[in-house]
Every structure is written in structure tokens, then in C-alpha cells.
Amino acid sequence: MTAVRCPVCGHLFTKESTDAFPFCSVRCRQIDLGRWLDEAYGLPAESDEEPDEFPEVEEL
């Protein structure tokens, strides 16, 4: 059995010891969900700059 670390609290646990994997507990899973809903996490945004020219589109 390999120990893994909970991404929320850092607790070491085995995958078989919880139903909330990859979290160590349901509480940590709920904390993580709350962080996403509060927008504490985010995905990197792409550049807001638009290209100067758009490529030509071939007509059908």
C-alpha cells in the first residue's frame, strides 16, 4: 500500500482507507469544493490579445 498526501491538509493516508480519494476525508473534499466555488482556484487564462489578422477562409 502506497501512502499519498491529501492536497488540502497534507495528511498521509492510503487510498484504501477512504472513500473520498484523492482527499483523506469527506471534510477535505468539501473544503476543496468550497475553494473552487469561491474561485480561490483558477485555471490559467489565455491571452486576451486578438491577432492583428485573421487567416483567410476558403469558400466552399
PyMOL commands that set and color helices and strands:
alter all, ss='L'
color gray80, all
select helices_A, chain A and resi 15-17+26-37
alter helices_A, ss='H'
color red, helices_A
select strands_A, chain A and resi 3-5+12-14
alter strands_A, ss='S'
color yellow, strands_A
deselect
rebuild
show_as cartoon
